[in-house]
């Protein structure tokens, strides 16, 4: 149980295009999903917290107009990288926390990540 | 300030020998603690979690961790390493006063030699 599906797993696109990444909780509902960015050989950096039905909360230094987050249902959040440039190339990972239980007792479940390469 | 520190960036062991990955946290609040594993180009898989129940926590794949409040530590151990254990391991802390956001350690790369 507690499977999070992230799609696509790999995307290559030209500079200036926008890329949408989907994060779905397959067998549970999640009011809160999280988006992380990971550089090679580094830890995960939280970009934003996505709450179903409300605006996302962005971490300091993350451009909300560059990284658009939509959390339209209890099982789906999307991250759109707008007008992507080579410096946006990275590994993006989403996670979801089940609806049941407290914020501490329930661990986050992670997707398999999306490798984004901007040419 | 609340933080988590993984004391080793890289640990190398031989197959069949014990594994010890060290983690210390800093907080004036009682945290929830997790260990996650990440294989190359993959997301994170939960190994185990501590949420103020038993201080010795057993996880998947033979891993376990002990919460020691006096030492503010949550070290991960396994009696006998397997080749498939080679991966990146993250010690992660969650604090109630931060809405359950995860704070990640820097990661420890575990290598297992045959």
Interface residues (C-beta under 8 A of the other chain):
Chain A: X4 X6 X32 X34 X42 X43 X44 X46 X49 X91 X93 X95 X97 X102 X103 X104 X105 X107 X108 X109 X110 X111 X112 X113 X115
Chain B: X32 X34 X36 X41 X42 X43 X44 X45 X46 X49 X51 X90 X94 X95 X96 X99 X100 X101 X102 X104 X105 X106 X107
